[in-house]
Amino acid sequence: MPSNEDRQRAASTRTGWALSAPALLLLGFAASGPLLIVLVYSFLTPGDYGNVVWKFSLDGWRGILFTRDIFDGTLQLADAHLSIFWRSVKLSLLTTAITFAVGFPTAWFIATRSPKSRALWLFLITIPFWTNLLIRTVAINEVIRNEGIINTLLIRIGLIGEPLRIIYTDTAVLIGMAYVYLPLMVLPLFAAIDRFDMKLLEAGYDLYASRWQVLRRVILPIVKPGIVAGSILVFVPSLGAYVTPRVLGGGKNMMIGNFIELQFGAGRNWPLGAALSMTLLIIVTVALLFYVRAANRGSPHG
């Protein structure tokens, strides 16, 4: 027979579930509901003028890798689709690498300042978040365009005779995403470095370790959770970026986000757009699982 303590614990559990039920229902309808609709749409037939026809079809998923010839109906490898996927993954990885290369020294600099100075530097790092993403991207556009600040300055000092063509290239998209997502790398790195015991550096030097050995064998393993967290925070939004590739890449340098929008807009192929959306979700989920696994390995109790 259950004791009074067990009955009270069970009653408390039921009360907790009852109180959390509205939030769970809201989360289910607001988050899972739209995803379920997109998943269902990916298995339907595209309509003639957009929307879908409620007839089961795998053409949406097949269209990710293959395209059907308009004359004989044969399937061919969708080189353009694969190129967009490759560009998206490549630029996202490069963005992550660049933000880490710039963000790690920045985070180390901030973490080693005095508390009063540290607060000021963190404040400066968070200032870009006060501005809309579109405005920040347009600002980068004004810097790197043919008549922008960089080309104008280089021409006036005589280093180049004509403007460098940066805008509407993968390089422009890379520069824009690195600028936009740099704070997302700096902040997790700062949080990890701020907890770092600087006495470990002295111990490493006392054991005649070089600066490179101290960095590789002491600092990086300890701040690894911050590195992984920052990498995920940069890689995931970079992979699904829409505004930055649209403004800086033009129509020829689109990424997955732009390609999905194209299918729901001018392409009028909603099932393919839904299948691409679910594919992007799968890639992001795999990246998050990698983050959890790497973070658990890096934790002292992992």
N, C-alpha and C positions, 0 to 999 in steps of 0.2 A: 504494500500500500504506500503510495507516494506521501512523503512528508509535507508539512506546511511550507518548508523552504522550496521544495520542488514545485509545488503548486504555484507559489508566488513567482518563481522564475519562469514557469510556463506562461502565467498570466502576463508577466512583463514582456515576454517575447511576442505574444499575440498582440499586445498593445502597440509594441514597436512596429510590427508589420502593418497593423491597421493605420497607424499614423503615417507610415511611409508609402502606403498604397496609392494615394493621389499622385505623389511625385513619380512613383514607378510607372503608373499608367500614362502620365504625361510624357515621361521619357520614352516609353514604348511607342506611343502614337507619334510623337514629334521626331524621334530619331529613327526607330526601326520601321515605322510606317512608310516614309518616303523611300527608304532603301528597298523595301519590299516591292513597292510600285516600280522602281527602276529595274529590279531583278525580273519582275513579271514582263515588263515591256521588252526586255532583251530577248525573250523567247517568242515574240509576236512578229507579225508581218508588217512591214512599213506601208503606210497609206500613200496614196498618189500625191497628196498635197500636205504631207506632214501627218502627225498623229500616228495611230496604229490601227491595223485590222486585227480583230480578235480571232486570229487563226495561228496555231502553233507553227513556229518556224525556227530553225537554227541559223538562218542567214545572217542574223546580227552577230553571233559569235563567230561564224565562219568568215564574216567580212573583216574581222580583225587581222587575219593573216592572209586571206585570199580575196580576190576580186573576180567577178564573172565578166567574161568578154561580151561586149554588147552585140557582136555579130553571130558567133556560134555558141555562146553560152558556156564555154569551157572555163574552168577555174584556173586562175593564174596567181602566182605569188604577189601579194600586195606590197611591192617594193616601197611605195610612198608611205604606207602605214608603218612598215618596219623602220624606215628612215626617221619618222617622227618619234617613234618609241625610243630608238637609239639616241636621237638628239636630246630627248627629254632626260633620259637616264644619264647620258654623258655630261650634259650641262649641270644637272643636279649634283653629280659627284664632284665635278670641278668646282662648283659653287661651295660645296661643303669643304673641299680641300683649301680653297682660297680663304674662306672665312676662318678656318682653323689656323692657317699660317699667319693671318693678320690678327685674329682674335686672341690667340694664346699669349703672345707678347703683351698685347693690350691688357688682358686680364691679369697677367703677372705684374705689370706695372701698377695697375690700380690696387691690387691686393697688398702690395708692399709699400703703399703710401701710408701716411698718418691717418687716423680715423677721420679727422676733419677734412683733409684733402681727398680722402677716398670717397666720401659722400658727394663731393663736388664732381669728381670724375664719373661716378655712377650716374649722377644727374645728367651730365652731358651725353652719356651713352644712351640714355632713355629718351632724349629729346626727339629723335626721329619718329618715335611712336606717337608723338603728339600730332603728327601730320598724316594726312590721308595717303595711302599707298600710291594712288594715281598721281598725286602732286609730287611725291618723291621721285616717281619714275619720270615724270615730265621734266623735273629738275635735272636728272641725269641726262636726259635727251638734250637739254640745252648745253650741257657740258661737252658731250661727245659728237654732236652733229657737225656737219661740214663747216658751218659758220659759227661753231660753238667756241667755248673758252679755250679748250685744248688746241684746236687747230689754229685759232686766231693768234694765240700766244706763240706757238711754234713757228708760224709764218713770220711774225714780227721780229723774232730773234734770229731768223734766217736758217733754222734747222731744216725746214722743208720748203719746197717751192709751191706745192699745191696741197689742198687739204687731204688728210688721211681719211679714207673711207671706213669709218667705224660703224656708223649708224646702219641699221637694218642688216646686221650680220650676227652670227652666233657670238662673236666677241662682245657686241653691244649688249646682248641679252645676258651674257655672263657677268659683265661689269655691273649691270643694273641689279641682277639678283644678288650678287655679292654685297653690294651696297645696302640693299633693302634688308637682307637677312643677317647682316653682320652682328647686330645687337643680340640676336637669338643665340649666337655662338658665344659671345663675350660673357653674358650673364651667367650661364651654367658653369663656364670655366672659372669665372671669378668666385662663385660659390664653392667650388671644389678647391681652388687654390687658397682661399681664405681660411680653410680648415687645415691647411698643410702646416706641419710642424717644421719650422725653419731650422731647428736643431739637427734635423736629419741631413741637411746640406753640410753642416759642419762635420758631422760624423763621416759623411762620404769623402770629404776633402782630407780628413784626418787619416783615412784609409788609402790615401794617395790615388783617389779616383779623379779622372779628368772631368772637365765640365760636361763633355758629351756623355760620359759614363754616368755621371750624376743625373743628367737629364733623362737618359734612356732607362736607367735601372732604379732610380729613386723617385723622380718627380712624376714622370708619365704613368707608371703603374699606380701611384697613389691617387692621382687626379683623373684616372681613367673613367670613373662614372660621369664626371663632368664633361669629358671629351665625347663619350657616347651620347649623353643627353643632348649636348649642343649639336652634334652631328645629325641626330634624328630631327631636332627642331628645325634645322636648316634643310635637310634633305627632303622631308615630307612636303612642306609647302612649296619648295622649289620644283618638285616633280609635278605638282598640280597647278603651277603658276599660270595665270591667264593674263593679267594686266601688263606685267613687265614684257613678256614676249610679244604681246599685241602692240605695244607702243614702240618698243625698241627693235623688235625683230621684223616688223611689217608682216605682210601676208605670206612671204616665202619661208620664214624661219619660225613656223608655228611649233608649239609643243602639244603635249597630250590635252591639256586644258583647252587650248584653242581648237584642237581637232574635234573634241567633244562638242564644243559650242557650235562648230560648223555643221555637225550632223543634225543637231536640233534646230538649226537655223536654215541656212541656204541649202544644205544637203538634203533636208527633209527625210532623213533616215533615222527615225527615233530608235528603233531596235539596235542599230549599230552604235548610236550614241550611248544608249543604255549599257550595251555590252562593254564599250570602252570605259564607261564610268565604273562598272563593276571590276574590270581588269585593273584600273587604277586603284580601286579600293583594296583589291587583293595584294597588289604590290606594296601599298602602304602598310597593310596588316603584317605582311612578312617582315618589313623593315622594323615595325614596332616589336614584333616577337624577337627579332634579333637584338633589339635594344634591351628588352627585358632579360634575355639570356645573358647578354654581355654584362649588364649591370649586376646581375646576380653573381656572375663569376668574379666581378671586381669587388663585390662587397666582402667584408671579413667573415660573414656568416654564410656566404654562398657555397 
